[in-house]
Each structure stands twice: as C-alpha cells, then as structure tokens.
C-alpha cells in the first residue's frame, strides 16, 4: 500500500536504491514508515510514501551496480555517518543510512562554496587572486596564519578569510542571498555573521546539501555563470586525463562530537556522480576523522570501478 502527498504530482519513473538494508535503512523493518525522498530537479520536491509491509509480501532489491554495503568504508576510519550518491546519467540515487541523511548538522566550511559565490556577486571579491588580510589571531592550523588569496583560502579552508568576507557582506545581504538558494536553516544576525556556519544553531541536512550541489553543478543557482565557473575550478581536488574530482570539505564540533563533510561531484566517462559524505566521530579520533571525509568518498567510487589511477 502506498500513499503520496496529495498536494504534488509525483513521478512514476524515479529509481532509488537502499543498500545495506539492515544497517543503512533500518526503517525497512518497521510495519509503517514515512520516507522522505528528494527529486532530482532544481527544486526540492519531497515524496512522502507510507509503506505497509506484510511478511513475505514485499522486498526491495538494490540495483546490481550498487555496492552491497558502504559501512565497512566508515568502519575503516572508526567513524559513523551517511552517504548520498546521485548518478546523473541513470537518474539513480544510492543512499547509505537514510535516517541520518535527514538530520541537520552545521555546514562548517562546505559553506565556503556559497559564501564565495555571494562575495563574488556583491563585488567584495573579484577573482581568485583577491586577498583578505590575516586577522593576526594565531590558529593551531598553521596555514591559516597569513593573508590568503581566494584560491588559497578555499584550498586550505582558511576560516579567517571567510569570516572577514562574511563581515563585509553583512547580515542583511547574507540572509537574503542564503534564503534565495534554500540552503538549510542558517541563523544569521549581526552577532553571528562571522561564525553561523561553524558554531551555533544553524543546520543543513545531507539531502539539503545534495539539493544545493545539484543546483550548483547544473548552473541553476541565482548567480552569474562566470562566478559559478570560477568556484567549480577552485574546488577541483584532483584531475587526471580520465576523471575530475571536485569537492569541499567541512569540519566542526557539534554536540560533543566531530562532525564533517565532503560534498561535490565526480566527472568520468561522460557521466557525473554527485555526492554528499557526512561523518561523525568522538573527539579522541580526530586525525582519522579528518582523513575519513575524502577517504570514505574515494573508497565508494573505487568500489564502483571509478577513480582508477
């Protein structure tokens, strides 16, 4: 039995796969559950399905090309988390830990993509060589303790650069432009303007991150094409003659835990895979936690035969 939201026309040809059902999608073992699924267009249209499971009456089979379980990739780094993967060519989502995919987290420095776009649109930064002075506050991250260009600030996730950029944008403009792209629930005020994405009550879910990355990749954000293209160039993590891997990391502490991200997309063999990796660990596991964001993501792709050297 299935019920859909009466307010929206729902697609009949969407494909969703839930791998690792026992651990990644424990809701499959309840009699009745609401599943919230995001469509793959520029707007977030949510499909609410109520599934009634009768013993032996219904099973969900993952597609043949879906890895049987992403969990070992997280376990290798001693972290837990979730993963969203969207195959644009086949219009197919792969979802690991769907419950966590709907929970809100601080965006941390993944927000630098949007922060930079707003800075470019408002003319506060003009190109990748725009310099922001160092605020002279010594950080344990040695690479932050100097003036940066936009390009190097993105490379090193130099928080002081983007704090100064946000202060120059101001809370009114920041609020307006963040709301225009439907970027989670950001708590922006004069008091929080230089830290709302790092600490506090701002939240964005992995699904909302995926929605943003989809619109960013497909050039559907309300920003000039030149500015979007510049950011796409600056977030290239690795490029070979066969594939290009783009992404932006994020890391913060939320509720006494390390919380981190890697969001972006992989281009290979004429196809594009959009991804959102979200990880969490105890504070005692910080070094492996830092590695896990990119490590887990690359293991997912390599398990699919992609990103081969």
C-alpha positions as CSV (number, residue, x, y, z in Angstrom):
1,X,0.0,0.0,0.0
2,X,1.4,3.4,-0.8
3,X,0.1,6.9,-0.1
4,X,1.6,10.0,-1.7
5,X,1.4,13.7,-0.8
6,X,-1.9,14.9,-2.2
7,X,-0.5,18.4,-3.0
8,X,2.0,17.3,-5.6
9,X,2.1,15.3,-8.8
10,X,4.6,12.5,-8.1
11,X,6.9,10.8,-10.6
12,X,6.4,7.2,-11.6
13,X,9.8,6.5,-13.1
14,X,12.2,7.5,-10.3
15,X,14.7,5.0,-9.2
16,X,16.0,4.8,-5.6
17,X,18.2,2.0,-4.1
18,X,18.7,1.4,-0.5
19,X,21.9,-0.6,0.1
20,X,22.9,-2.4,3.3
21,X,19.3,-2.6,4.4
22,X,19.9,-4.0,7.8
23,X,22.2,-1.1,8.8
24,X,21.7,1.6,6.3
25,X,18.0,1.6,6.1
26,X,16.7,0.1,9.4
27,X,13.2,1.6,8.7
28,X,12.6,-1.2,6.3
29,X,11.9,-3.4,9.2
30,X,9.1,-1.4,10.7
31,X,5.4,-2.0,9.6
32,X,4.8,1.5,8.5
33,X,7.2,4.4,7.8
34,X,7.4,7.8,6.2
35,X,10.2,8.0,3.7
36,X,11.2,11.4,2.5
37,X,12.9,11.4,-0.9
38,X,14.2,14.4,-2.9
39,X,13.6,14.6,-6.6
40,X,16.5,15.3,-8.9
41,X,15.3,18.6,-10.4
42,X,16.4,22.1,-9.3
43,X,13.6,22.4,-6.7
44,X,13.2,20.2,-3.7
45,X,10.0,18.3,-4.1
46,X,9.6,15.7,-1.4
47,X,7.8,12.4,-1.8
48,X,6.1,11.0,1.2
49,X,5.4,7.3,0.9
50,X,3.7,5.2,3.6
51,X,4.8,1.6,3.1
52,X,2.8,-1.3,4.7
53,X,5.0,-4.4,5.0
54,X,3.3,-7.7,5.4
55,X,5.6,-10.7,6.0
56,X,6.8,-12.1,2.6
57,X,4.7,-9.6,0.6
58,X,7.3,-7.0,-0.3
59,X,11.0,-6.8,-0.7
60,X,13.3,-4.1,-2.0
61,X,16.2,-5.3,-4.2
62,X,19.2,-3.0,-4.7
63,X,20.3,-2.5,-8.3
64,X,23.1,-4.7,-9.5
65,X,25.7,-1.9,-9.6
66,X,25.0,-0.8,-6.0
67,X,27.9,-1.8,-3.6
68,X,26.4,-4.2,-1.1
69,X,27.3,-2.0,1.9
70,X,29.2,1.3,2.4
71,X,29.5,0.6,6.2
72,X,33.0,-1.0,6.0
73,X,34.4,2.2,4.5
74,X,33.3,4.2,7.5
75,X,34.4,1.5,9.9
76,X,37.9,1.6,8.5
77,X,38.3,5.1,9.8
78,X,36.4,4.5,13.1
79,X,33.6,6.9,12.1
80,X,29.9,6.6,11.5
81,X,27.9,8.7,9.0
82,X,25.9,8.6,5.9
83,X,26.4,8.9,2.1
84,X,24.3,10.2,-0.8
85,X,25.3,9.4,-4.3
86,X,23.4,10.5,-7.4
87,X,24.2,9.1,-10.8
88,X,23.0,11.8,-13.2
89,X,23.2,9.6,-16.3
90,X,20.9,6.9,-14.9
91,X,18.9,9.2,-12.7
92,X,19.6,6.9,-9.7
93,X,20.3,7.7,-6.0
94,X,22.2,5.4,-3.7
95,X,21.5,6.1,-0.1
96,X,23.5,4.9,2.9
97,X,22.0,5.5,6.4
98,X,18.8,7.2,5.2
99,X,17.8,8.3,8.7
100,X,20.9,10.3,9.2
101,X,20.5,11.8,5.8
102,X,17.5,13.7,7.1
103,X,19.2,15.0,10.2
104,X,20.6,18.6,10.4
105,X,24.2,19.5,11.0
106,X,26.4,22.6,10.9
107,X,27.6,23.0,7.4
108,X,31.1,24.0,8.6
109,X,33.4,25.0,5.7
110,X,31.3,23.4,3.0
111,X,29.5,26.8,3.3
112,X,32.6,28.4,1.6
113,X,31.1,27.5,-1.8
114,X,28.0,29.6,-1.2
115,X,29.9,32.3,0.8
116,X,32.3,32.8,-2.1
117,X,29.5,33.0,-4.6
118,X,27.8,35.7,-2.6
119,X,31.2,37.5,-2.2
120,X,31.7,37.4,-5.9
121,X,28.1,38.6,-6.7
122,X,28.4,41.5,-4.3
123,X,31.8,42.5,-5.7
124,X,33.6,42.1,-2.4
125,X,35.9,39.6,-4.1
126,X,36.5,40.0,-7.8
127,X,38.6,36.9,-8.7
128,X,40.7,34.1,-7.4
129,X,43.5,36.5,-6.6
130,X,41.6,38.7,-4.2
131,X,43.4,38.9,-0.9
132,X,42.0,39.2,2.6
133,X,44.4,40.3,5.3
134,X,45.1,37.9,8.2
135,X,43.4,38.9,11.4
136,X,46.5,38.2,13.4
137,X,44.7,35.6,15.6
138,X,47.1,32.7,15.8
139,X,45.4,29.4,15.0
140,X,46.6,25.8,15.5
141,X,46.0,25.4,11.8
142,X,49.3,26.9,10.7
143,X,48.2,27.5,7.1
144,X,45.6,30.0,8.3
145,X,48.1,32.3,10.0
146,X,48.8,34.5,7.0
147,X,46.9,36.5,4.3
148,X,45.3,34.4,1.7
149,X,44.0,34.8,-1.9
150,X,40.6,33.4,-2.6
151,X,42.2,30.4,-4.3
152,X,44.4,29.5,-1.4
153,X,41.7,30.2,1.2
154,X,39.5,27.6,-0.5
155,X,42.4,25.2,-0.7
156,X,43.2,25.4,3.0
157,X,39.7,26.1,4.3
158,X,41.1,29.3,5.8
159,X,38.3,30.3,8.2
160,X,39.7,33.8,8.9
161,X,39.4,34.7,5.2
162,X,35.7,33.7,5.0
163,X,34.9,35.3,8.4
164,X,36.2,38.6,7.1
165,X,34.3,38.1,3.8
166,X,31.1,37.4,5.7
167,X,31.5,40.6,7.8
168,X,31.9,42.6,4.7
169,X,28.8,41.0,3.1
170,X,26.8,41.8,6.2
171,X,23.9,40.0,7.8
172,X,21.1,41.6,5.7
173,X,22.6,40.7,2.4
174,X,23.8,37.3,3.6
175,X,20.3,36.4,4.9
176,X,18.7,37.4,1.7
177,X,21.0,35.6,-0.6
178,X,21.2,32.4,1.5
179,X,17.4,32.3,1.6
180,X,17.3,32.7,-2.2
181,X,19.1,29.3,-2.6
182,X,17.2,27.5,0.2
183,X,20.4,26.5,2.0
184,X,19.1,24.7,5.1
185,X,18.3,26.7,8.2
186,X,21.0,29.3,8.8
187,X,20.8,31.5,11.9
188,X,22.3,34.8,10.6
189,X,22.4,38.0,12.6
190,X,24.8,40.8,13.3
191,X,26.1,38.8,16.2
192,X,26.6,35.5,14.2
193,X,27.6,36.8,10.8
194,X,31.2,35.6,11.1
195,X,30.5,32.2,12.6
196,X,27.0,31.0,11.9
197,X,28.2,28.1,9.7
198,X,30.8,27.0,12.2
199,X,29.1,27.0,15.6
200,X,25.7,27.5,17.0
201,X,22.2,26.5,15.8
202,X,22.5,26.7,12.0
203,X,21.6,23.3,10.4
204,X,21.6,21.7,7.0
205,X,20.7,18.1,6.2
206,X,22.7,15.9,3.8
207,X,19.6,15.9,1.5
208,X,19.7,19.7,1.5
209,X,23.4,19.6,0.7
210,X,22.6,17.3,-2.2
211,X,20.0,19.7,-3.4
212,X,22.5,22.6,-3.3
213,X,25.2,20.6,-5.1
214,X,22.7,19.6,-7.8
215,X,21.8,23.2,-8.5
216,X,25.4,24.3,-8.3
217,X,26.5,21.6,-10.8
218,X,23.6,22.2,-13.2
219,X,24.0,26.0,-13.1
220,X,20.6,26.7,-11.6
221,X,21.7,28.9,-8.7
222,X,20.9,32.6,-9.0
223,X,24.5,33.6,-9.6
224,X,26.4,34.6,-12.7
225,X,27.8,31.8,-14.8
226,X,31.3,33.3,-14.6
227,X,31.2,33.2,-10.8
228,X,29.9,29.6,-10.7
229,X,32.5,28.5,-13.2
230,X,35.3,30.1,-11.1
231,X,34.2,28.1,-8.0
232,X,34.0,24.9,-10.0
233,X,37.6,25.5,-11.0
234,X,38.7,26.3,-7.4
235,X,37.2,23.2,-5.8
236,X,39.0,20.6,-8.0
237,X,40.6,18.2,-5.6
238,X,42.3,16.0,-8.3
239,X,42.3,15.8,-12.0
240,X,43.6,13.1,-14.4
241,X,43.2,12.6,-18.1
242,X,40.3,10.3,-17.3
243,X,38.4,12.0,-14.5
244,X,37.9,15.2,-12.5
245,X,37.1,15.0,-8.7
246,X,35.6,18.2,-7.2
247,X,34.7,18.7,-3.6
248,X,34.7,20.9,-0.5
249,X,35.4,19.6,3.0
250,X,33.9,20.8,6.3
251,X,34.7,20.0,9.9
252,X,33.4,21.3,13.2
253,X,32.3,20.1,16.7
254,X,28.6,19.6,17.3
255,X,27.1,18.2,20.5
256,X,30.5,17.0,21.7
257,X,31.3,15.1,18.5
258,X,33.5,15.7,15.5
259,X,31.2,16.3,12.5
260,X,32.5,16.5,9.0
261,X,31.6,16.7,5.3
262,X,32.8,16.3,1.8
263,X,30.4,17.4,-0.9
264,X,30.9,17.7,-4.6
265,X,30.9,15.6,-7.8
266,X,33.0,13.3,-9.9
267,X,33.1,13.5,-13.7
268,X,34.3,10.4,-15.5
269,X,33.5,8.5,-18.8
270,X,30.9,11.1,-19.8
271,X,28.9,10.7,-16.6
272,X,28.6,12.8,-13.4
273,X,28.1,11.5,-9.9
274,X,27.1,14.0,-7.3
275,X,27.9,13.0,-3.7
276,X,27.4,14.1,-0.1
277,X,29.6,12.4,2.6
278,X,28.8,13.1,6.2
279,X,30.9,11.6,9.0
280,X,31.0,11.7,12.8
281,X,33.5,10.6,15.5
282,X,34.5,11.0,19.1
283,X,36.9,13.8,19.8
284,X,39.6,11.3,20.5
285,X,39.6,10.2,16.9
286,X,40.3,13.5,15.2
287,X,43.2,12.6,12.9
288,X,41.5,9.5,11.3
289,X,38.3,11.5,11.3
290,X,39.9,14.2,9.1
291,X,41.1,11.6,6.7
292,X,37.7,9.8,6.6
293,X,35.9,12.5,4.7
294,X,37.9,12.1,1.5
295,X,38.9,8.5,2.3
296,X,35.3,7.2,2.5
297,X,34.3,9.0,-0.6
298,X,37.2,7.7,-2.7
299,X,36.5,4.1,-1.4
300,X,32.9,4.4,-2.5
301,X,33.9,5.4,-6.0
302,X,36.7,2.9,-6.3
303,X,34.4,0.1,-5.2
304,X,32.4,1.1,-8.3
305,X,35.4,0.9,-10.6
306,X,35.8,4.6,-10.8
307,X,38.7,7.0,-10.0
308,X,41.3,4.4,-11.1
309,X,44.8,5.8,-11.4
